[in-house]
């Protein structure tokens, strides 16, 4: 299934010391700096670095705490995460979309708006994997880093804020007892404001980019082409992945070997069937290969292992002293940009409910909290979803989009440039405005 952080009974009693977060911080620094300082070494050895740092954390839990449970939970989360991301990557790789007309600023903006809506029906990961290749192809004559980044902002993150299907944190809330329509009812205005400002910003920047392009490029950009979709049978396999997400709870909780869940098995089988039934010309048209999913797989092994202590400390409540919706919005957002935003959402929800003597494990308590503290739940929801775009590792599809773009020979900013050129000066002010407009007066 989607990444879950299972709370164990002994978390409070055996809380890891703060120094155990060091491998996670070191891994983040490696992802950020190694492509700049030692690109050749990182390209060939990043799997060893990521897995090696993860094993340091694993050894702490085995040798010092003598507790395998956190590692088993992390393994379950990782397998579920990769089953979802990997299956959507493979299935979308068997669907070839050609958009009629090329990349004028208006068409680009409409395309991103469609992606923002679609993300609520097939998830940000599904929408990203389905739309990133046509996005790259329709902009092929003048594509730059900001095209990739705004795609991540809008389609891979902010867009999926209206339904529990849209983004893993919201699905966690749904599983815990938040009504399916609650997010749409309470978060639509935040979604609309954030999407409108992002699309407006993109349109202005893309218009300037389009005007700077040579005349022959602009003429190519507006050349009419036929719209078509190949690989339509793969929509059936895409539907199977979505069905797996909503299997009954008893099947969701059925896990083989403590790692492989029934939904993950369904997703894997759907991906295998898709890969072997897709015709070769469709894969060739998409330049399909397994390079991007391998890169994500190796890096996230390290991320899921090394972030165990950070999430346990966060979930314990020791580091959470917040009382206002705007405080929860920025706190959840700040950590969601670097930790997996699904367990971060759950941790802050547990902390907020704990302060009201309610349990996040009780659907009745969650329903009561959603009714009595809507601004806090809205703040946690918006913070987790929106700020997942803060870095490449804030949400699963971010790094996948980057990897696909790079395999297509498209320039993408590195980890640090993504932040200091785009997420901090462009995304952050927009999210600050959204937070203060919607949450400053909330109680």
VOGU-3710 file (C-alpha; in Angstrom, 3 decimals, decimal comma):
1> xxxxxxxxxx> 0,000/0,000/0,000  0,954/3,619/0,401  3,756/4,354/2,872  2,485/3,949/6,428  4,221/4,515/9,738  2,965/1,826/12,097  3,094/2,995/15,686  4,598/0,394/18,024  3,859/0,125/21,698  7,450/0,627/22,762
11> xxxxxxxxxx> 8,176/3,813/20,770  7,924/5,994/23,829  9,938/3,627/26,016  12,850/3,133/23,634  13,064/6,485/21,873  16,327/6,705/19,883  18,826/9,425/20,831  18,978/12,479/18,594  22,389/11,549/17,162  20,766/8,617/15,327
21> xxxxxxxxxx> 19,314/11,166/12,889  22,875/11,802/11,613  22,798/9,158/8,811  19,586/10,703/7,474  21,107/14,189/7,469  24,268/12,839/5,853  22,230/11,133/3,126  20,393/14,392/2,424  23,711/16,212/2,167  25,032/13,560/-0,213
31> xxxxxxxxxx> 21,949/13,840/-2,453  22,323/17,623/-2,423  26,094/18,055/-2,747  27,658/14,998/-4,350  26,286/15,695/-7,856  28,079/19,065/-7,606  31,303/18,050/-5,864  31,883/14,521/-7,168  29,415/13,863/-9,963  31,295/10,910/-11,502
41> xxxxxxxxxx> 31,692/9,149/-8,158  28,052/9,759/-7,212  26,724/8,530/-10,549  28,472/5,197/-10,134  28,344/4,692/-6,360  25,156/6,336/-5,040  23,506/2,907/-4,461  26,362/1,896/-2,140  26,196/5,201/-0,242  22,407/5,121/0,186
51> xxxxxxxxxx> 22,242/1,472/1,220  25,352/1,785/3,396  23,925/4,701/5,404  20,665/2,796/5,746  22,535/-0,204/7,120  24,153/1,992/9,794  20,691/2,845/11,106  19,617/-0,779/10,800  22,637/-1,919/12,817  21,729/0,518/15,609
61> xxxxxxxxxx> 18,280/-1,018/15,981  19,591/-4,581/15,830  22,740/-4,231/17,957  21,789/-1,465/20,409  18,022/-1,630/20,779  17,681/-5,294/19,860  14,424/-4,427/18,117  13,589/-5,609/14,611  10,096/-4,110/14,547  11,029/-0,625/13,236
71> xxxxxxxxxx> 13,079/-2,227/10,462  10,242/-4,540/9,532  7,837/-1,601/9,414  10,304/0,344/7,253  10,694/-2,632/4,917  6,918/-2,929/4,618  6,597/0,788/3,900  9,406/0,680/1,342  7,993/-2,321/-0,530  4,534/-0,711/-0,543
81> xxxxxxxxxx> 5,982/2,583/-1,761  7,983/0,973/-4,549  5,044/-1,237/-5,559  2,910/1,878/-6,044  5,545/4,062/-7,708  7,026/1,219/-9,731  3,705/-0,116/-11,010  2,524/3,333/-12,072  5,887/3,954/-13,746  5,688/0,710/-15,748
91> xxxxxxxxxx> 2,010/1,035/-16,658  2,250/4,690/-17,685  5,308/3,756/-19,742  2,954/1,644/-21,841  0,641/4,583/-22,599  1,831/6,961/-25,296  0,010/10,289/-25,495  0,484/12,779/-28,303  -1,016/16,189/-27,563  -2,573/18,160/-30,433
101> xxxxxxxxxx> -0,647/21,365/-30,844  2,656/22,094/-29,194  3,798/24,139/-26,266  2,515/27,690/-26,395  2,291/29,277/-22,926  -1,501/28,990/-22,892  -1,500/25,329/-23,924  1,174/24,575/-21,348  -0,843/26,263/-18,616  -4,009/24,393/-19,583
111> xxxxxxxxxx> -2,044/21,123/-19,639  -0,784/21,707/-16,093  -4,282/22,667/-14,931  -5,629/19,395/-16,336  -2,846/17,558/-14,513  -3,793/19,270/-11,250  -7,373/18,039/-11,591  -6,402/14,559/-12,809  -4,114/14,085/-9,796  -7,200/13,902/-7,591
121> xxxxxxxxxx> -8,561/10,929/-9,529  -5,443/8,817/-10,137  -3,098/10,304/-7,535  -0,143/12,637/-7,950  2,099/9,677/-8,762  -0,293/8,328/-11,403  -0,840/11,740/-12,999  2,892/12,499/-12,962  3,889/9,224/-14,591  1,118/9,486/-17,190
131> xxxxxxxxxx> 1,727/13,117/-18,169  5,453/13,782/-17,764  6,468/12,202/-21,075  3,952/14,122/-23,223  4,908/17,234/-21,227  8,554/16,773/-22,188  7,736/16,025/-25,824  5,370/18,954/-26,346  8,027/21,314/-24,972  10,970/19,618/-26,688
141> xxxxxxxxxx> 12,080/22,668/-28,706  12,506/25,007/-25,738  12,187/22,962/-22,554  14,130/24,259/-19,550  14,481/23,407/-15,879  11,502/25,509/-14,840  9,178/23,392/-17,026  10,202/20,314/-15,036  10,011/22,104/-11,685  6,555/23,600/-12,229
151> xxxxxxxxxx> 5,314/20,198/-13,362  6,530/18,840/-10,007  4,947/21,740/-8,116  1,526/21,456/-9,734  0,956/17,901/-10,975  3,201/15,934/-8,591  2,170/17,725/-5,399  -0,208/20,672/-4,969  -2,758/19,364/-7,468  -3,623/16,250/-5,487
161> xxxxxxxxxx> -5,215/18,007/-2,528  -8,926/17,476/-3,109  -9,446/13,747/-2,492  -7,825/10,990/-0,420  -6,772/9,407/-3,730  -4,750/12,512/-4,565  -1,792/12,161/-2,215  -0,601/9,531/0,302  -1,009/11,760/3,421  -4,681/12,327/2,652
171> xxxxxxxxxx> -5,221/8,632/2,072  -3,694/7,958/5,487  -6,240/10,312/7,001  -9,044/8,532/5,154  -7,888/5,159/6,472  -7,813/6,574/9,994  -11,367/7,904/9,858  -11,440/11,247/7,998  -14,558/11,174/5,753  -13,816/10,849/2,027
181> xxxxxxxxxx> -15,382/14,207/1,153  -13,890/16,126/4,083  -10,769/17,200/2,193  -12,732/18,578/-0,759  -15,106/20,420/1,571  -12,379/22,070/3,651  -9,342/22,323/1,352  -10,806/23,350/-2,015  -10,145/27,035/-1,388  -6,498/26,357/-0,482
191> xxxxxxxxxx> -6,120/24,188/-3,584  -7,717/26,807/-5,811  -5,629/29,671/-4,423  -2,334/27,777/-4,619  -3,004/26,344/-8,099  -4,158/29,717/-9,442  -1,007/31,489/-8,202  1,282/28,729/-9,466  -0,377/28,650/-12,899  -0,300/32,439/-13,159
201> xxxxxxxxxx> 3,391/32,494/-12,245  4,146/29,738/-14,725  2,219/31,498/-17,513  4,213/34,704/-17,046  7,568/32,913/-16,974  6,688/30,640/-19,893  5,499/33,593/-21,953  8,870/35,286/-21,478  10,615/32,033/-22,383  8,472/31,642/-25,504
211> xxxxxxxxxx> 9,158/35,196/-26,674  12,907/34,707/-26,282  12,839/31,606/-28,479  13,914/32,014/-32,136  11,132/32,482/-34,683  11,634/29,030/-36,199  11,230/27,450/-32,745  8,026/29,403/-32,065  6,634/28,241/-35,411  7,478/24,647/-34,561
221> xxxxxxxxxx> 5,851/25,070/-31,160  2,545/26,062/-32,745  2,568/23,446/-35,490  -0,622/21,392/-35,360  -0,326/17,666/-34,715  -2,923/14,948/-34,276  -4,017/13,976/-30,781  -3,847/10,264/-30,088  -3,326/7,754/-27,314  -1,661/4,384/-27,796
231> xxxxxxxxxx> -1,599/1,606/-25,233  -5,186/2,108/-24,060  -5,419/-1,452/-22,612  -3,005/-0,258/-19,948  -5,792/1,902/-18,534  -7,230/-1,376/-17,235  -4,000/-2,084/-15,355  -3,976/1,496/-14,074  -7,482/0,860/-12,770  -6,267/-2,288/-11,003
241> xxxxxxxxxx> -3,662/-0,242/-9,142  -6,367/2,169/-7,982  -8,569/-0,767/-6,951  -5,656/-2,128/-4,911  -5,451/1,184/-3,063  -9,084/0,778/-1,932  -9,170/-2,907/-1,075  -11,082/-3,720/2,132  -9,176/-3,160/5,360  -8,843/-6,880/6,115
251> xxxxxxxxxx> -6,981/-7,320/2,811  -4,977/-4,137/3,390  -3,785/-5,590/6,689  -2,855/-8,985/5,210  0,943/-8,952/4,949  3,151/-11,863/3,940  6,494/-12,168/5,695  5,790/-8,904/7,469  6,694/-7,022/4,276  4,564/-7,851/1,217
261> xxxxxxxxxx> 0,923/-6,727/1,412  -1,973/-7,886/-0,751  -2,315/-4,443/-2,430  1,410/-4,497/-3,247  1,026/-7,940/-4,834  -1,877/-6,708/-6,978  0,140/-3,670/-8,085  3,190/-5,771/-8,961  1,102/-8,253/-10,960  -0,599/-5,388/-12,813
271> xxxxxxxxxx> 2,810/-3,925/-13,700  4,163/-7,273/-14,922  1,073/-7,877/-17,057  1,277/-4,349/-18,464  4,945/-4,646/-19,360  4,578/-7,948/-21,212  1,386/-7,028/-23,061  2,486/-3,575/-24,220  3,665/-3,493/-27,831  7,313/-2,605/-28,400
281> xxxxxxxxxx> 6,593/0,510/-30,548  4,744/2,109/-27,620  7,690/1,569/-25,263  10,025/2,873/-27,948  7,902/5,992/-28,469  8,141/6,674/-24,728  11,886/5,888/-24,612  10,936/3,504/-21,832  13,634/1,959/-19,656  13,975/0,996/-15,998
291> xxxxxxxxxx> 16,759/3,479/-15,200  14,598/6,061/-13,371  12,814/3,520/-11,175  16,127/1,862/-10,251  17,562/5,211/-9,169  14,528/5,979/-7,027  14,578/2,471/-5,603  18,183/2,648/-4,394  17,941/6,148/-2,944  14,712/5,461/-1,102
301> xxxxxxxxxx> 16,090/2,321/0,524  18,463/4,641/2,341  15,797/7,282/2,966  13,253/4,872/4,458  15,844/3,307/6,774  17,646/6,444/7,901  14,452/8,389/8,583  13,189/5,828/11,147  14,731/7,634/14,165  13,573/11,058/12,950
311> xxxxxxxxxx> 9,987/9,880/12,579  10,004/8,074/15,937  11,236/11,219/17,691  8,619/13,287/15,865  5,790/10,869/16,600  6,690/10,720/20,286  5,489/14,306/20,623  8,672/15,435/22,370  9,525/17,798/19,530  5,958/19,030/18,954
321> xxxxxxxxxx> 4,864/22,063/20,983  2,310/23,677/18,678  -1,143/25,061/19,385  -2,260/27,047/16,300  -3,315/25,931/12,803  -0,700/28,151/11,144  1,930/26,564/13,377  0,886/23,058/12,339  0,827/24,136/8,689  4,426/25,335/8,654
331> xxxxxxxxxx> 5,760/22,616/10,976  4,151/19,823/8,953  5,272/21,505/5,743  8,877/22,056/6,833  9,366/18,367/7,603  7,274/17,137/4,670  9,760/18,787/2,324  12,486/16,376/3,477  10,794/13,474/5,248  8,210/11,322/3,550
341> xxxxxxxxxx> 5,089/13,478/3,798  2,728/10,568/4,555  4,185/9,524/7,942  4,899/13,194/8,722  1,164/13,883/8,308  0,316/10,967/10,576  2,841/12,039/13,211  1,511/15,595/13,469  -2,081/14,357/13,439  -1,233/11,998/16,304
351> xxxxxxxxxx> 0,438/14,849/18,223  -2,496/17,226/17,664  -5,049/14,633/18,702  -2,959/13,576/21,688  -3,122/17,112/23,046  -6,929/16,668/23,084  -6,654/13,198/24,709  -7,802/11,531/21,508  -6,201/8,579/19,716  -5,270/8,564/16,051
361> xxxxxxxxxx> -5,901/4,797/16,091  -9,602/5,316/16,824  -11,741/6,192/13,744  -14,387/7,663/16,063  -11,782/9,952/17,659  -10,448/11,009/14,239  -13,979/11,800/13,053  -14,622/13,802/16,209  -11,334/15,702/15,812  -12,118/16,496/12,161
371> xxxxxxxxxx> -15,408/18,020/13,295  -14,134/19,906/16,331  -10,746/21,086/15,007  -11,184/21,466/11,233  -8,594/24,252/10,924  -5,854/22,134/12,519  -6,635/19,100/10,350  -6,807/21,361/7,288  -3,437/22,883/8,231  -1,796/19,465/8,586
381> xxxxxxxxxx> -3,350/18,273/5,315  -2,336/21,323/3,288  1,128/21,431/4,849  1,861/17,786/4,066  0,596/17,917/0,467  1,795/21,364/-0,602  5,256/21,339/0,971  5,989/17,896/-0,448  7,179/19,945/-3,440  9,842/21,629/-1,302
391> xxxxxxxxxx> 12,581/19,237/-2,404  13,049/16,277/-4,699  12,540/13,824/-1,837  9,458/15,423/-0,275  7,068/13,237/-2,294  7,570/10,039/-4,255  6,883/11,297/-7,802  9,254/14,283/-7,499  12,440/12,306/-7,909  10,806/10,055/-10,490
401> xxxxxxxxxx> 9,913/13,049/-12,685  13,469/14,348/-12,339  14,905/10,957/-13,295  12,624/10,599/-16,338  13,509/14,107/-17,497  17,225/13,417/-17,169  16,911/10,142/-19,085  15,234/12,189/-21,829  18,313/14,479/-21,896  16,375/17,379/-20,354
411> xxxxxxxxxx> 18,245/19,712/-18,034  16,908/19,556/-14,484  18,256/21,588/-11,577  20,179/19,621/-8,976  18,939/19,246/-5,397  20,267/22,586/-4,154  19,404/24,588/-7,278  15,877/23,189/-7,166  15,534/24,723/-3,710  17,344/28,047/-3,964
421> xxxxxxxxxx> 16,192/28,857/-7,511  12,625/27,565/-7,350  11,096/26,112/-4,187  12,349/28,828/-1,818  11,913/32,000/-3,944  8,846/30,862/-5,942  6,910/28,112/-4,154  7,485/29,169/-0,556  6,046/32,728/-0,868  2,933/31,292/-2,535
431> xxxxxxxxxx> 2,481/28,728/0,244  3,065/31,392/2,896  0,289/33,512/1,343  -2,036/30,486/1,250  -1,307/29,703/4,890  -1,911/33,204/6,194  -5,007/33,776/4,054  -6,683/30,551/5,163  -5,285/29,726/8,588  -4,076/32,838/10,419
441> xxx> -7,409/33,378/12,131  -8,205/29,684/12,660  -8,556/28,108/16,096
//
